[in-house]
């Protein structure tokens, strides 16, 4: 999987810290336009779910790494945007 973004190095470092390694690839795009979830006129392009044991600790960690809370949440998930604006969820059992 390769993810388009405005700064491949920065987004690679963010996701390496979130998922604990180099599991994703990134391609720098000069005319990158971020999604505006949940606006269908600017679709999310992709969506990653990250399973966590402690949602509060995970939330503090991703926010500290540069994620933004998108305010949507359910009984076992919360939605964030990574530094490039792509939405992702923290999920737990």
Protein Blocks (a to p, Z undefined) as FASTA:
>chain_A
ZZddfblmlmmmmmmmmnopafbccdddfklccdddfbfklcghiacddddfblmlmmmm
mmmnopacehiacfkbccdddfkopacddddZZ
